[in-house]
Amino acid sequence: MTIVREEIRMQSVRSKFVEPGYAWLRVSQFQDRTVDDFARKLEDIYKQDPNLKGLVLDLRNDPGGLLEASVAVSSVFLPADAVVVTTNGQVPESKATFKAAPEFYQRRGGADPLRKLPEALKTVPLVVLVNEGSASASEIVAGALQDHKRAIVMGAQTFGKGSVQTVRQLSPETALKITTARYYTPSGKSIQAKGIVPDVMLDETSEGNLFASLRVREADLEKHLQSGQGKEQKDSVREKAREDARKKLEEDTAKNTAPPKPLPEFGSDEDFQLVQALNRLKGKPVLVSKTMTERKAEVETN
């Protein structure tokens, strides 16, 4: 078999109107073109409906990417010069503050890609969806919008990748990548190993959230970097959920040889979490399970 190496191009931003007045905007990764595509999609949304009633920003399973892109996306919704994220480490050069201003995300010599966006984006009702697969840059966006009380964050606790890596050149052909700092939300909370805890915890489907407990987060990795804000406590609720999920998976596999039902596609009519986000924007009741409520209380206690 002959394998030909090829550059894989992903569409990092997608959007659509879920229903009149309410739009869904998904960022799957923070790439080089994400900010331009993000601005273009928002312009299209407002051309279709200048009186937008609510927006859902979907960052589920977004593994992150470019820091500048996350600062730019946050800047779309935040007041000018609001703090988006800070970094802090042992050496002076690791201490930095990134604000919602063009000089923190604009490419050298280029125009501000957000300059033409409507001012209404600073106040439009906003819900951010996250899950265990939301990491790094997506956690920066969710944390900034949550801390500034600009959006309601819904879903599951994020991955917790809040460390900063720096590449040190050793020779023309070799380099060393080392961890030099941690990311902090505007209120000073460390993202590392804890992630962003949603304002509203949601199951993945109307049937529950059992198998999501099997997913690995930063805090589950052996010898992971700690948050730097006090000693980490054992997450008993998460451990119990993981054990219950393993047992159920074994039982279901023994009873049924058919493959498990796949989760609904993000943005589809069967997307349970998106439906709950729309309910929140409309002021309708949101379906939150008892298990997820207990999970949120345990996390906040820790």
C-alpha positions as CSV (number, residue, x, y, z in Angstrom):
1,M,0.0,0.0,0.0
2,T,1.4,3.4,-1.0
3,I,0.6,6.2,1.5
4,V,0.9,9.8,0.3
5,R,1.3,12.5,2.9
6,E,-1.2,15.3,2.5
7,E,-2.1,18.5,4.3
8,I,-5.5,18.1,6.0
9,R,-7.6,21.2,5.8
10,M,-10.5,21.5,8.4
11,Q,-13.3,23.9,8.3
12,S,-12.9,25.3,11.8
13,V,-16.0,27.5,11.9
14,R,-19.6,26.6,11.0
15,S,-22.8,28.4,11.6
16,K,-26.6,28.2,11.0
17,F,-29.9,29.5,12.3
18,V,-31.4,26.9,14.5
19,E,-34.7,28.8,14.4
20,P,-35.7,32.4,13.6
21,G,-33.8,34.8,15.8
22,Y,-31.4,32.2,17.3
23,A,-28.1,31.2,15.7
24,W,-25.5,28.4,16.3
25,L,-21.8,29.2,15.8
26,R,-19.3,26.3,16.2
27,V,-15.5,26.6,16.5
28,S,-13.9,23.1,16.2
29,Q,-10.3,24.3,16.4
30,F,-8.5,27.7,16.7
31,Q,-6.4,27.7,13.5
32,D,-4.7,30.3,11.5
33,R,-7.8,31.3,9.5
34,T,-10.3,30.9,12.4
35,V,-10.6,34.6,13.3
36,D,-11.3,35.7,9.7
37,D,-13.8,32.8,9.2
38,F,-15.4,33.6,12.6
39,A,-15.9,37.3,11.6
40,R,-17.3,36.3,8.2
41,K,-19.8,33.9,9.7
42,L,-21.0,36.5,12.2
43,E,-21.4,39.1,9.4
44,D,-23.5,36.6,7.4
45,I,-25.7,35.9,10.5
46,Y,-26.4,39.6,11.0
47,K,-27.1,40.1,7.3
48,Q,-29.8,37.4,7.6
49,D,-31.2,38.7,10.8
50,P,-30.1,42.2,12.1
51,N,-32.3,41.6,15.2
52,L,-30.6,38.5,16.5
53,K,-32.2,37.4,19.8
54,G,-29.6,34.9,21.0
55,L,-26.4,33.1,20.0
56,V,-25.0,29.7,21.0
57,L,-21.2,29.5,20.8
58,D,-20.3,25.8,20.5
59,L,-16.8,24.9,21.8
60,R,-17.5,21.2,22.5
61,N,-14.5,18.9,21.6
62,D,-12.5,21.9,20.6
63,P,-8.9,20.9,21.5
64,G,-7.6,24.5,21.3
65,G,-4.9,26.0,19.0
66,L,-3.6,29.5,18.6
67,L,-3.7,31.7,21.7
68,E,-4.2,34.9,19.5
69,A,-7.3,33.3,17.9
70,S,-8.9,32.7,21.3
71,V,-8.2,36.2,22.4
72,A,-9.8,37.5,19.2
73,V,-12.9,35.4,19.6
74,S,-13.3,36.6,23.2
75,S,-12.8,40.2,22.1
76,V,-15.9,39.9,19.8
77,F,-18.1,39.7,22.9
78,L,-16.2,41.6,25.6
79,P,-15.8,45.4,26.2
80,A,-12.6,47.0,24.9
81,D,-9.5,46.3,26.9
82,A,-11.2,43.7,29.1
83,V,-8.7,41.1,30.4
84,V,-9.1,37.8,28.5
85,V,-6.4,35.7,30.1
86,T,-3.1,36.0,32.0
87,T,-0.1,33.8,32.2
88,N,2.2,33.4,35.2
89,G,5.4,31.4,35.8
90,Q,8.7,31.5,37.7
91,V,10.5,33.8,35.3
92,P,9.5,37.4,34.5
93,E,9.1,36.7,30.7
94,S,6.3,34.2,31.6
95,K,4.1,36.8,33.1
96,A,1.8,38.4,30.6
97,T,-1.8,39.8,30.3
98,F,-3.9,39.5,27.1
99,K,-6.7,42.0,26.6
100,A,-9.7,42.4,24.3
101,A,-7.8,44.8,22.0
102,P,-6.4,44.4,18.4
103,E,-2.8,44.7,19.5
104,F,-3.2,41.4,21.3
105,Y,-4.5,39.4,18.3
106,Q,-3.9,41.4,15.2
107,R,-1.3,40.2,12.7
108,R,1.6,42.5,12.2
109,G,0.8,44.9,9.3
110,G,-2.7,43.5,8.8
111,A,-6.1,45.0,9.4
112,D,-8.2,44.2,12.3
113,P,-10.5,41.3,11.1
114,L,-13.2,42.2,13.7
115,R,-13.5,45.9,12.8
116,K,-16.7,45.5,10.7
117,L,-18.6,43.5,13.2
118,P,-21.8,45.0,14.6
119,E,-21.7,46.6,18.1
120,A,-24.7,44.5,19.1
121,L,-22.4,41.5,19.6
122,K,-21.2,43.0,22.8
123,T,-24.7,42.6,24.3
124,V,-26.5,39.8,22.4
125,P,-27.6,37.0,24.8
126,L,-24.9,34.3,24.7
127,V,-24.6,30.7,25.8
128,V,-21.3,28.8,25.5
129,L,-21.3,25.0,25.2
130,V,-18.3,23.0,26.4
131,N,-17.5,19.4,27.4
132,E,-14.6,17.3,28.5
133,G,-13.0,17.6,25.0
134,S,-12.8,21.4,25.2
135,A,-9.2,22.3,26.0
136,S,-6.6,25.1,26.0
137,A,-7.7,28.0,23.7
138,S,-11.4,27.0,24.0
139,E,-11.1,27.0,27.8
140,I,-9.6,30.5,27.6
141,V,-12.6,31.8,25.7
142,A,-15.1,30.1,28.0
143,G,-13.3,31.3,31.1
144,A,-13.1,34.9,29.9
145,L,-16.8,35.1,29.0
146,Q,-17.8,33.4,32.2
147,D,-15.7,35.6,34.5
148,H,-16.9,38.8,32.9
149,K,-20.5,37.4,33.2
150,R,-20.9,37.9,29.4
151,A,-22.2,34.4,28.8
152,I,-23.7,31.4,30.5
153,V,-21.4,28.4,30.2
154,M,-23.3,25.1,29.8
155,G,-22.2,21.5,29.4
156,A,-19.5,19.5,31.3
157,Q,-16.3,20.4,33.1
158,T,-13.6,21.0,30.5
159,F,-10.3,19.2,29.9
160,G,-8.0,21.4,32.0
161,K,-5.1,22.1,29.7
162,G,-3.9,25.3,31.3
163,S,-0.1,25.2,30.9
164,V,2.1,27.3,28.6
165,Q,4.9,25.7,26.6
166,T,8.0,27.5,25.3
167,V,10.4,26.2,22.7
168,R,14.1,26.8,23.4
169,Q,16.4,26.4,20.4
170,L,19.5,24.2,21.3
171,S,21.1,24.0,17.9
172,P,20.1,24.7,14.3
173,E,18.4,21.3,14.2
174,T,17.3,20.7,17.7
175,A,15.0,22.4,20.3
176,L,13.5,21.7,23.7
177,K,9.9,22.3,24.6
178,I,9.4,23.1,28.2
179,T,6.4,24.1,30.3
180,T,7.0,27.7,31.6
181,A,3.7,29.1,32.9
182,R,0.0,28.5,33.6
183,Y,-3.1,30.2,32.1
184,Y,-5.4,32.1,34.5
185,T,-8.9,33.4,33.8
186,P,-9.6,37.1,34.4
187,S,-10.6,36.5,38.0
188,G,-7.3,34.7,38.7
189,K,-8.5,31.1,38.6
190,S,-6.0,28.5,37.2
191,I,-7.3,26.5,34.2
192,Q,-4.6,23.8,34.7
193,A,-6.0,20.4,35.8
194,K,-9.4,21.9,36.8
195,G,-10.6,23.4,33.6
196,I,-13.8,25.5,33.4
197,V,-16.7,24.5,35.5
198,P,-20.0,25.3,33.7
199,D,-22.6,27.5,35.2
200,V,-25.1,24.8,34.2
201,M,-24.1,21.2,34.0
202,L,-25.8,19.2,31.2
203,D,-26.1,15.6,30.2
204,E,-25.0,14.7,26.7
205,T,-28.4,13.2,25.7
206,S,-31.9,13.0,27.2
207,E,-31.0,9.4,28.3
208,G,-28.1,10.6,30.4
209,N,-24.4,11.2,30.5
210,L,-23.0,7.9,31.6
211,F,-20.3,7.1,29.0
212,A,-18.9,10.7,29.1
213,S,-17.4,9.7,32.5
214,L,-15.0,7.4,30.7
215,R,-13.3,10.3,28.9
216,V,-9.9,11.3,30.2
217,R,-9.2,14.8,31.4
218,E,-5.9,16.4,32.4
219,A,-6.4,15.6,36.1
220,D,-6.7,11.9,35.2
221,L,-3.2,11.8,33.6
222,E,-0.4,10.4,35.8
223,K,2.0,13.0,37.1
224,H,0.0,15.9,35.6
225,L,1.0,19.4,36.4
226,Q,-1.2,20.7,39.2
227,S,-3.2,23.9,39.2
228,G,-0.9,25.7,41.5
229,Q,-3.8,26.9,43.7
230,G,-3.8,24.7,46.7
231,K,-3.7,20.9,47.0
232,E,-5.9,18.9,44.7
233,Q,-8.5,16.8,46.4
234,K,-9.7,13.4,45.2
235,D,-12.7,13.7,42.9
236,S,-15.0,11.0,44.4
237,V,-18.0,11.8,42.2
238,R,-16.1,11.5,39.0
239,E,-14.3,8.3,40.1
240,K,-17.7,6.7,41.0
241,A,-19.2,7.8,37.7
242,R,-16.2,6.3,35.8
243,E,-16.6,3.0,37.7
244,D,-20.4,2.9,37.0
245,A,-19.7,3.6,33.4
246,R,-17.2,0.8,33.1
247,K,-19.6,-1.7,34.7
248,K,-22.5,-0.7,32.5
249,L,-20.4,-0.9,29.4
250,E,-19.3,-4.4,30.3
251,E,-22.9,-5.5,31.0
252,D,-24.2,-4.0,27.7
253,T,-21.4,-5.6,25.7
254,A,-22.2,-9.0,27.2
255,K,-25.9,-8.7,26.4
256,N,-25.7,-7.1,23.0
257,T,-23.2,-7.4,20.2
258,A,-24.6,-4.4,18.3
259,P,-22.4,-1.3,18.3
260,P,-23.5,1.4,20.8
261,K,-25.8,4.2,19.5
262,P,-23.6,7.1,18.3
263,L,-24.1,10.5,19.8
264,P,-26.2,13.0,17.8
265,E,-24.2,15.3,15.5
266,F,-23.4,18.7,17.0
267,G,-25.9,21.3,15.7
268,S,-28.5,18.7,14.6
269,D,-32.1,18.7,15.6
270,E,-31.3,15.8,18.0
271,D,-28.5,17.7,19.8
272,F,-29.9,17.7,23.4
273,Q,-27.4,20.2,24.8
274,L,-28.1,22.7,22.0
275,V,-31.8,22.4,22.7
276,Q,-31.1,23.2,26.4
277,A,-29.0,26.2,25.4
278,L,-31.8,27.5,23.3
279,N,-34.2,27.0,26.2
280,R,-31.9,29.0,28.4
281,L,-31.8,31.9,25.9
282,K,-35.6,31.9,25.7
283,G,-36.1,31.8,29.5
284,K,-37.5,28.3,29.4
285,P,-36.7,25.4,31.9
286,V,-33.5,23.6,31.3
287,L,-33.3,19.8,32.0
288,V,-30.4,19.2,34.4
289,S,-29.9,15.8,36.0
290,K,-29.4,15.2,39.7
291,T,-26.0,13.5,39.0
292,M,-24.7,16.5,37.1
293,T,-25.8,18.8,39.9
294,E,-24.0,16.7,42.4
295,R,-20.9,16.8,40.1
296,K,-20.9,20.6,40.0
297,A,-21.2,20.9,43.8
298,E,-18.3,18.4,44.3
299,V,-16.1,20.2,41.8
300,E,-16.7,23.6,43.4
301,T,-16.0,22.2,46.9
302,N,-12.6,21.0,45.6
